C-alpha cells in the first residue's frame, strides 16, 4: 500500500494520492472502518468521499472551482530560478533558507518540494 502511495505522490500531492487510494478501496468494497485503519482518514472525510463516489461526482473532490491554488512563491519564481541556477541548493532545507532570504517567505518542506518539482 505504501509503495503505491509513494508512486502516486510523484504525480499528485500526498493528500490527493491518499484520496485516490481511498476511492479505489471503496470501489472494490472496503468498509469505511477498514479504510480508516489503513489510511487514517476520519469518518467525516470518508463519508464525503463515499458520497462523491456513489453520485459519480469524484471530480468535485479534486477541483477548486476550476482554479489551482497558487504558491506564495509564484511571483518570485524567476528570482528563485536565477539564484538556484547559479548555485543549486543541496537540500530542501537549504532551498527553504535561501528562499526566505530572497523573498521573506517560507513554506513547509512538503509544499516547497511540490513548488520546486513543478518548476523542474
N, C-alpha and C positions, 0 to 999 in steps of 0.2 A: 504494500500500500504506500509506504513512504517513498519508494523509488518512483512510483507513478506520480506522486505529488511533486517530487523534485523535478521530474521530467517536465510536467506541466508548468512549473514555475519558471522554466526557461522562456516560456511564451506568454505567460499570464502572471498577474500579481499573485502573491501567496493566497490571499483571500479568494480570488476568482478560481484558482486551481482547486482549492478545497471545496468550493461550491460546485464545480464541475463533477468532482468525485462524488459528492453528496447526491447530486441529481442522478448520476449513474447508479449508485447504490439503491436509491429509491425506485428507479425504473426496473431494477431486477428483483425487487421485492424485500429489501431490508427494511426493518421497522425503524421508527424514529429513535427508539431506545438503543438499538444496535449501532445506528449511525452516530448518535451522541457519544457512545462509548469509544468508537473508532476515531472520530474526527473532532470531538469536543465542542460541537455546536450546542447552543442552548435550544430548548424546546420551541421557543417563540420563533427563532430563525428557521428551524426545521419545518414548522407549520407553514411559514411563509413560502419556503421552497417547495414543499409538497403541493400547496395550493396552486402555485405557478405551474408546476409540472402537470397537475390534473387539468388545469384550464388551458394548457398549451400556451402559456404566456411566459415562457422561460426568458425571452428577450428582456422582459421588464426587470429581471434580476441583474442584468449587465448594462443597463443604459442609465445615463444621467441626462435625460431629456434631449438626447442626441448630441450632447456635448461631452467631451473628455475633460476630466479635471486637469487643469494646467498646474505644472510645478511652480513653486515660488521662485525657482531659479530660471524659469523660461526666459525672462527678459535679460538675464545675464549670460545666456548660453554662449554667445560669441566671445565674451571676455574669458569665460572659463575655458572654452576650447583653445583659444590662443595660448593661455597660460599652461594648460596641460600638454599642448603640442610641443612647447618649448622644454618642459620639464615634467614628464608624466609622474604622477604620484604612485608610490609602491603599494599603498593600501587604501581602503575606503576611508579609514580614519584620517589618514594624511590628506586625502582629497577633501574631506569634510573640513579639516582645519584650514586648508588653503582657500576653499570657497568662502569660509567665514571671514577670512582676512580680506578677500576680494570684494565680497558683497555685503557682509554683515549678516548674512542668512546662514542658517544651519538646518539640515534635515536629519531625520533618523537614517541610520546606515542602510536600512531596507529601502526607503524612498530614494536615497541618494543612488543606490545601486540601480534602481529602475530608471532614474533620470539619466545616468551615465550610459546604461545599456541602450537606451533609445537613441542616443547620440553617437553610438558606435564606439 
